[in-house]
Amino acid sequence: MPRIGIALSGEGYRAMLNGAGALAAFDDRTSGSTEPGQLGGILQASPATLSIRGYYQQLQDAVEAKANAGYNTTITEYWGRALSYQLFNATDGAPAYTFSSIATDTSFTDATIPMPIVVALERPPGQIHIWENSTVFEFNPWEMGSYDPGNPAFVSLRYVGSAFANGTLSPESQCIADVDNVGFIVGTSSSPFNQAFLQIGRVSSEIPDFFIRSINATLARISEENSYIASWPNPFYRYRPEINHNANFPTLDLVDGGEDLQNIPFHPLLWSRRAIDVILAVDSSADTITHWPNGTSLVATYQRFISGYYDTPETERFPPVPEQNTFVNLGLNRRPTFFGCHPDNVNPGPIIVYLPNAPYSSYSNVTTFQLEYTTEERQAIIRNGYDVATMANATVDAQWPTCLGCAILERSLRRTERQAPEICGECFERYCWNGTVNETNLTTYDPSQIVVPSGGKRRGILSVGVGLVVGGLYLGVWFVGYL
């Protein structure tokens, strides 16, 4: 059985909606997704809602309660609570919903719902800028921690708020549970949008004065350069200082996992014990000035690996990729591309199936900081994400579902010494990057629409725009994502 990883890039609601469309294409509950030319069956996932005035009071109350309990608070707390109302199916924004509670959910233990992994970066103590090799932390339903050399340790996520020292609690300390609020974790992984959140009082007359005063009071306690971080209790305090560069600090400063340009969260899927065969990488990045991806995330991850930072047996290899101009000049940012499968580039790590955001059915290149969408805009981006994954219901290439199947099966067939179907050779010739480069500089990337609507009626897509930011199938499939 092939082991599939799904990595959704970050960059705001554009990325969430585009990723939602791709997940809808992989979900066999989506109407029509199991018909010929479709991809339904790769993944299962689900959605949510919101109301206004009492909402702001509840945001304020929740953040003040955390501050009164003795925890550091930043704008991430407000942002995380706001996201909870948007993403989770609870009228009060699910303040008691913890990430670790997923591990005890019956559907999860029965392996019928997704396996979520959320990724964040450490901002080193005393630093403002993010290092190229900043430590990557992951949150899964059981643990939070890192495999990186700078902080190679994990802790039980449920008790992450406890006062750990040298990996233990003192006899007089208490175990503190439920600091792992799911909104705070998702907010941690999308922290650049705290900056947009800081402007809400300037752009909306509906924001009550008491809420703006509450935010300003929070900002008064912290410096401007710390306003966008998420301040976590450091469970690795005084733990193995010879290898842990956070050992001397009582808090961990975490930020959006894409701030080191690795906007597609490959990192957790490259841990060798997960033994991933293929990673479906949905890229909704705004790398170009016209807000389309150009492969920057893959380039950043590849450069990090060839730097030797991950030269350990615990990490799978990342396949070679070209630089950004080649992505654009060869159209690799406009259609699916496989990396790591061509005979000249075969490597022992997983195959990367790169699915870049492109204008199939609509121009989904909205700005990252657009936080408000009409229903029509939302559905158009979701539909375009569906078309990105399916190549417009296989109308661009009728063999695309078969070719994707070849990429998914390649490593497992090789592992079991079985022959791949003959069609797979044709697919790999078509979709595998063969090492060709074209580094000519382009001025502006302004793609034309791939599928021009005709008089025919297109198949509708489920309204799954929210609630799909993190997830993944437990049996054989892992899924990580940023907002």
C-alpha positions as MATLAB code, in Angstrom:
seq = 'MPRIGIALSGEGYRAMLNGAGALAAFDDRTSGSTEPGQLGGILQASPATLSIRGYYQQLQDAVEAKANAGYNTTITEYWGRALSYQLFNATDGAPAYTFSSIATDTSFTDATIPMPIVVALERPPGQIHIWENSTVFEFNPWEMGSYDPGNPAFVSLRYVGSAFANGTLSPESQCIADVDNVGFIVGTSSSPFNQAFLQIGRVSSEIPDFFIRSINATLARISEENSYIASWPNPFYRYRPEINHNANFPTLDLVDGGEDLQNIPFHPLLWSRRAIDVILAVDSSADTITHWPNGTSLVATYQRFISGYYDTPETERFPPVPEQNTFVNLGLNRRPTFFGCHPDNVNPGPIIVYLPNAPYSSYSNVTTFQLEYTTEERQAIIRNGYDVATMANATVDAQWPTCLGCAILERSLRRTERQAPEICGECFERYCWNGTVNETNLTTYDPSQIVVPSGGKRRGILSVGVGLVVGGLYLGVWFVGYL';
ca = [
       0.000    0.000    0.000;
       1.515    3.376   -0.955;
       2.041    5.920    1.818;
       0.790    9.315    0.710;
       1.558   12.715    2.197;
      -0.367   15.866    1.338;
       1.214   19.276    1.943;
      -0.836   22.437    1.467;
       1.067   25.703    1.214;
       0.262   28.747    3.273;
      -0.541   32.344    2.250;
      -3.883   33.286    3.689;
      -7.425   32.635    2.649;
      -6.358   32.269   -0.987;
      -4.276   29.258    0.015;
      -6.983   27.873    2.282;
      -9.673   28.099   -0.403;
      -7.432   26.799   -3.184;
      -6.329   23.957   -0.902;
      -9.951   23.267   -0.012;
     -10.730   22.815   -3.686;
      -7.846   20.374   -4.078;
      -8.993   18.408   -1.031;
     -12.530   18.342   -2.410;
     -11.081   16.736   -5.530;
      -9.389   14.074   -3.374;
     -12.526   13.493   -1.250;
     -14.835   10.724   -2.471;
     -17.806   12.423   -0.789;
     -17.607   15.330   -3.242;
     -20.354   15.029   -5.820;
     -18.963   13.511   -9.001;
     -15.451   13.070   -7.611;
     -15.401    9.318   -8.284;
     -16.513    9.540  -11.909;
     -14.058    8.997  -14.800;
     -11.449   11.734  -14.922;
     -11.765   12.472  -11.183;
      -9.559   11.828   -8.136;
     -12.067   11.121   -5.343;
     -10.901    8.614   -2.743;
      -7.457    9.998   -1.857;
      -8.677   11.866    1.217;
     -11.607   12.571    3.569;
     -12.222   15.985    5.220;
     -14.981   18.537    6.607;
     -16.441   22.374    7.223;
     -18.020   25.636    9.530;
     -19.776   29.389   10.459;
     -19.844   32.864   12.401;
     -21.831   35.862   13.924;
     -20.742   39.483   14.923;
     -21.026   41.657   18.129;
     -20.909   39.034   20.897;
     -18.083   37.536   18.895;
     -15.675   40.381   19.739;
     -16.602   40.256   23.415;
     -15.877   36.526   23.446;
     -12.512   37.095   21.735;
     -11.565   39.614   24.398;
     -12.784   37.444   27.281;
     -10.869   34.383   26.062;
      -7.572   36.251   25.649;
      -7.902   38.059   28.983;
      -8.598   34.754   30.738;
      -5.359   33.318   29.351;
      -3.384   36.412   30.407;
      -4.925   36.298   33.893;
      -3.797   32.676   34.191;
      -0.196   33.888   33.906;
       0.582   33.155   30.251;
       2.202   35.580   27.824;
      -0.286   36.791   25.220;
       0.297   38.457   21.849;
      -1.881   39.292   18.865;
      -1.708   35.605   17.918;
      -4.231   34.847   20.680;
      -6.776   37.212   19.118;
      -6.028   35.953   15.632;
      -6.310   32.315   16.705;
      -9.648   32.895   18.417;
     -10.947   34.744   15.339;
      -9.895   31.844   13.108;
     -11.713   29.418   15.395;
     -15.026   31.085   14.595;
     -14.259   30.803   10.894;
     -12.907   27.264   10.760;
     -14.477   25.131   13.463;
     -18.059   23.988   13.754;
     -18.964   25.577   17.107;
     -21.088   28.680   17.690;
     -18.730   29.940   20.427;
     -15.529   29.378   18.442;
     -14.690   26.161   20.311;
     -12.634   27.692   23.180;
     -12.322   24.288   24.877;
     -11.387   22.415   21.687;
      -7.777   21.278   22.017;
      -5.552   19.817   19.347;
      -4.637   16.881   21.581;
      -8.326   15.961   21.957;
      -8.249   14.755   18.351;
      -6.219   11.752   19.551;
      -9.142   10.470   21.651;
     -11.861   11.071   19.082;
     -13.513    7.791   18.111;
     -13.437    8.584   14.416;
      -9.725    9.322   14.664;
      -8.879    6.169   16.614;
     -10.916    4.199   14.081;
      -8.771    5.754   11.339;
     -11.736    7.248    9.501;
     -10.831   10.956    9.778;
      -7.700   12.922    8.841;
      -4.365   13.000   10.615;
      -3.447   16.692   11.071;
       0.049   18.077   11.437;
       0.535   21.836   11.829;
       3.966   23.400   11.339;
       5.564   26.518   12.849;
       9.046   28.041   12.885;
      11.096   29.083   15.870;
      12.229   32.687   15.984;
      15.540   32.418   17.854;
      15.693   34.178   21.242;
      16.751   37.806   20.949;
      16.422   37.786   17.143;
      13.962   39.672   14.943;
      14.688   38.008   11.601;
      14.085   34.350   10.786;
      17.203   32.299   10.125;
      17.458   30.241    6.947;
      17.871   27.120    9.095;
      15.415   28.050   11.834;
      14.126   25.113   13.854;
      10.859   23.698   12.505;
       8.320   22.631   15.126;
       5.360   20.396   14.431;
       2.095   19.923   16.286;
       0.324   16.588   15.935;
      -2.487   15.192   18.120;
       0.000   13.550   20.495;
       3.082   15.754   20.648;
       4.767   19.016   19.782;
       8.452   19.315   19.119;
      11.125   19.123   16.463;
      13.443   16.672   14.720;
      15.887   19.483   13.923;
      19.402   19.606   15.435;
      18.625   22.837   17.312;
      15.869   21.318   19.478;
      15.655   17.548   18.918;
      12.893   16.705   21.386;
       9.131   16.239   21.743;
       6.671   16.677   24.596;
       3.101   15.541   25.223;
       0.948   18.208   23.584;
      -1.814   17.915   26.170;
       0.525   19.021   28.974;
       2.600   21.552   27.036;
       1.508   24.335   29.423;
       3.120   22.669   32.439;
       6.281   24.075   34.049;
       8.795   21.558   32.707;
      12.462   21.822   33.665;
      15.063   19.369   32.366;
      12.272   17.226   30.945;
      10.379   16.730   34.214;
       8.032   18.494   36.628;
       9.162   19.343   40.142;
       7.210   17.648   42.990;
       5.442   20.918   43.829;
       4.411   21.578   40.202;
       1.067   20.612   38.735;
       0.308   19.139   35.331;
      -1.483   21.818   33.337;
      -3.606   20.632   30.431;
      -5.534   22.294   27.599;
      -3.129   25.111   26.674;
      -3.069   23.529   23.200;
      -6.216   25.320   22.019;
      -6.671   24.408   18.370;
      -7.234   28.033   17.349;
      -3.982   29.087   19.017;
      -2.090   26.355   17.167;
      -3.589   27.325   13.805;
      -2.961   30.993   14.664;
       0.670   30.198   15.477;
       1.081   28.655   12.034;
      -0.382   31.720   10.289;
       1.150   34.513   12.340;
       1.984   37.010    9.528;
      -1.741   37.703    9.347;
      -1.518   39.162   12.827;
      -0.219   42.239   11.021;
      -3.403   42.435    8.959;
      -5.421   41.783   12.107;
      -3.796   44.825   13.723;
      -5.370   47.026   11.037;
      -8.977   45.923   11.543;
      -9.924   49.016   13.534;
      -8.843   51.198   10.625;
     -10.794   49.366    7.940;
     -14.044   48.389    9.651;
     -16.507   50.596   11.524;
     -18.104   47.468   13.019;
     -15.199   46.857   15.416;
     -16.274   47.928   18.933;
     -14.036   50.333   20.870;
     -13.571   47.936   23.794;
     -12.022   45.356   21.466;
      -9.582   47.853   19.955;
      -8.620   48.975   23.482;
      -8.016   45.343   24.434;
      -5.661   44.828   21.485;
      -3.839   48.069   22.255;
      -3.382   46.964   25.871;
      -1.808   43.735   24.648;
       0.516   45.652   22.325;
       1.541   47.934   25.191;
       2.945   44.917   27.063;
       5.139   43.799   24.178;
       7.464   45.490   21.721;
       6.388   46.036   18.110;
       8.807   43.423   16.773;
       7.228   40.815   19.062;
       3.614   41.588   18.174;
       3.290   38.825   15.580;
       4.958   35.934   17.405;
       3.167   33.203   19.335;
       4.656   32.917   22.811;
       4.557   29.317   24.067;
       5.696   27.977   27.455;
       8.995   26.223   26.732;
       8.619   22.539   27.677;
      12.299   22.045   26.786;
      13.560   24.539   29.378;
      16.907   23.354   30.839;
      16.625   20.131   28.844;
      19.938   18.891   27.381;
      21.570   22.309   26.883;
      24.478   20.712   25.020;
      22.189   20.096   21.999;
      19.166   22.290   22.763;
      19.695   25.981   22.028;
      16.385   26.811   23.739;
      17.426   25.297   27.059;
      18.026   28.659   28.755;
      14.742   30.326   27.826;
      11.386   29.828   29.611;
       9.351   30.616   26.485;
       9.400   29.552   22.842;
       8.744   32.233   20.227;
       7.047   30.584   17.252;
       5.948   32.112   13.953;
       4.376   31.131   10.643;
       6.009   28.040    9.197;
       6.535   29.688    5.816;
       8.627   32.647    6.929;
      11.855   30.925    5.849;
      10.358   30.626    2.307;
       9.460   26.947    2.862;
       5.816   27.794    2.297;
       4.888   24.197    1.479;
       5.300   22.217    4.725;
       7.352   19.291    3.442;
       9.367   18.995    6.637;
       7.213   16.564    8.704;
       6.677   14.317    5.685;
      10.409   13.844    5.155;
      11.020   12.182    8.512;
      12.221    8.694    7.583;
      10.093    6.843   10.151;
       6.967    8.036    8.364;
       8.287    6.360    5.214;
       6.267    8.521    2.830;
       6.255    7.344   -0.795;
       4.753   10.394   -2.471;
       3.902   13.951   -1.420;
       1.090   15.820   -3.158;
       2.232   19.443   -2.812;
      -0.475   22.052   -3.441;
       1.267   25.418   -3.889;
      -0.882   28.543   -3.456;
       2.078   30.856   -2.830;
       2.217   34.424   -4.144;
       5.862   34.318   -5.240;
       5.513   36.602   -8.281;
       4.361   40.219   -8.277;
       1.139   38.934   -9.851;
       0.580   36.561   -6.888;
       1.262   33.225   -8.603;
       3.714   30.536   -7.397;
       7.107   30.118   -9.062;
       8.546   27.173   -7.133;
      10.257   29.245   -4.428;
       9.097   26.903   -1.666;
      10.572   23.823   -3.360;
      13.807   25.690   -4.040;
      14.062   26.764   -0.382;
      13.485   23.226    0.897;
      15.979   21.746   -1.571;
      18.627   24.326   -0.660;
      18.121   23.588    3.023;
      18.717   19.901    2.366;
      21.805   20.288    0.208;
      23.274   22.646    2.831;
      23.883   19.568    4.984;
      21.612   20.773    7.770;
      19.553   17.597    7.438;
      22.404   15.190    6.806;
      21.000   12.596    9.216;
      19.596    9.079    8.750;
      16.297   10.291   10.244;
      15.502   12.450    7.211;
      14.596   11.370    3.682;
      16.278   13.068    0.759;
      14.518   15.871   -1.105;
      14.753   15.548   -4.906;
      16.595   18.090   -7.057;
      14.499   20.981   -8.376;
      15.379   23.871  -10.734;
      15.546   27.543   -9.776;
      12.529   29.841  -10.061;
      13.096   31.189  -13.594;
      13.095   27.648  -14.938;
       9.818   26.913  -13.161;
       8.220   29.820  -15.019;
       9.980   29.482  -18.389;
       9.213   25.760  -18.686;
       5.662   26.158  -17.396;
       6.322   24.011  -14.322;
       4.341   26.524  -12.248;
       1.350   26.176  -14.573;
       0.769   22.425  -14.595;
       1.501   19.353  -12.436;
       5.140   18.275  -12.316;
       6.774   15.234  -10.697;
      10.178   15.567   -9.022;
      12.378   12.614   -8.066;
      11.005   10.086  -10.558;
      12.983   10.649  -13.751;
      15.634    7.930  -14.349;
      18.413   10.530  -14.146;
      17.059   12.021  -10.912;
      15.783    9.022   -8.961;
      16.505    9.448   -5.274;
      15.579    7.368   -2.212;
      13.129    9.965   -0.872;
       9.471   10.437   -1.812;
       8.292   11.581   -5.221;
       7.014   15.161   -5.118;
       3.824   15.791   -7.112;
       3.819   19.567   -7.514;
       0.349   21.082   -7.996;
       0.773   24.858   -8.426;
      -2.101   27.316   -8.320;
      -2.838   28.347  -11.915;
      -5.786   30.033  -13.679;
      -7.751   27.006  -14.818;
     -11.338   28.216  -14.389;
     -10.732   31.575  -12.670;
      -7.990   33.990  -11.691;
      -7.410   32.841   -8.126;
      -4.335   35.048   -7.597;
      -5.945   37.304   -4.997;
      -3.655   39.125   -2.591;
      -2.545   37.224    0.493;
      -3.960   39.822    2.866;
      -7.472   39.878    1.425;
      -9.550   38.734    4.402;
     -13.063   39.247    3.026;
     -14.656   37.383    0.125;
     -18.075   37.253   -1.463;
     -19.700   33.839   -1.782;
     -19.025   33.944   -5.522;
     -15.333   34.734   -5.025;
     -14.978   31.986   -2.443;
     -16.613   29.366   -4.649;
     -14.599   30.408   -7.705;
     -11.300   29.896   -5.861;
     -12.438   26.555   -4.435;
     -13.556   25.453   -7.902;
     -10.240   26.529   -9.383;
      -8.397   24.534   -6.703;
     -10.460   21.516   -7.698;
      -9.432   22.081  -11.309;
      -5.761   22.441  -10.302;
      -5.885   18.972   -8.739;
      -7.911   17.298  -11.520;
      -6.553   19.303  -14.469;
     -10.098   20.580  -14.996;
     -11.783   17.194  -14.628;
      -9.105   15.666  -16.900;
     -10.203   17.863  -19.811;
      -6.666   19.273  -20.152;
      -5.180   15.749  -20.114;
      -7.508   12.750  -20.157;
      -4.717   10.552  -18.761;
      -3.971   12.775  -15.755;
      -5.779   10.577  -13.164;
      -3.823    7.574  -14.448;
      -0.536    9.479  -14.373;
      -1.149   10.657  -10.817;
      -1.847    7.033   -9.905;
       1.515    6.070  -11.398;
       3.308    8.633   -9.225;
       1.472    7.420   -6.124;
       2.366    3.779   -6.805;
       5.946    4.175   -8.077;
       7.834    3.823   -4.788;
       5.661    0.999   -3.459;
       5.982   -0.923   -6.741;
       9.739   -0.509   -6.628;
       9.816   -1.543   -2.952;
       7.890   -4.751   -3.720;
       9.875   -5.370   -6.950;
       6.774   -5.255   -9.122;
       6.587   -3.988  -12.677;
       4.790   -0.697  -13.281;
       2.117   -0.608  -16.004;
       3.431    0.421  -19.421;
       1.360    3.610  -19.364;
       3.426    4.831  -16.405;
       6.484    5.171  -18.605;
       4.556    7.547  -20.864;
       3.281    9.463  -17.832;
       6.741    9.929  -16.366;
       8.062   11.161  -19.715;
       5.288   13.741  -19.719;
       5.274   14.903  -16.088;
       8.701   14.184  -14.557;
      11.173   17.051  -14.611;
      14.113   15.741  -16.630;
      16.747   18.216  -15.487;
      16.248   20.776  -18.268;
      16.768   24.398  -17.179;
      16.041   27.820  -18.677;
      17.232   30.572  -16.358;
      16.273   33.525  -18.567;
      14.881   36.360  -16.456;
      11.260   37.308  -17.068;
       9.828   40.720  -16.276;
       6.225   39.893  -15.379;
       4.453   36.545  -15.210;
       0.885   37.075  -16.394;
      -0.660   33.724  -17.416;
      -3.776   33.343  -19.530;
      -6.746   31.288  -18.382;
      -6.270   27.592  -19.113;
      -9.918   26.571  -19.473;
     -12.088   29.231  -21.091;
     -15.749   28.728  -20.059;
     -18.055   27.707  -22.882;
     -21.832   27.626  -23.010;
     -21.800   24.266  -21.252;
     -22.565   24.050  -17.543;
     -19.683   23.072  -15.279;
     -20.050   20.566  -12.497;
     -20.616   22.262   -9.134;
     -18.223   21.813   -6.231;
     -19.163   21.270   -2.602;
     -19.015   24.374   -0.403;
     -16.015   23.277    1.618;
     -14.131   26.563    1.862;
     -13.546   26.440    5.621;
     -12.568   23.705    7.998;
     -10.107   22.137    5.567;
      -6.945   23.941    6.558;
      -5.400   20.904    8.260;
      -6.114   17.185    8.000;
      -5.059   13.923    6.325;
      -5.915   10.240    6.166;
      -4.450    8.273    9.087;
      -4.026    4.975    7.272;
      -1.257    5.604    4.791;
      -1.879    9.326    4.332;
      -0.368   12.222    6.276;
      -1.382   15.807    5.678;
       0.218   19.049    6.803;
      -0.751   22.628    6.110;
      -0.383   26.309    6.881;
      -3.140   28.846    6.663;
];
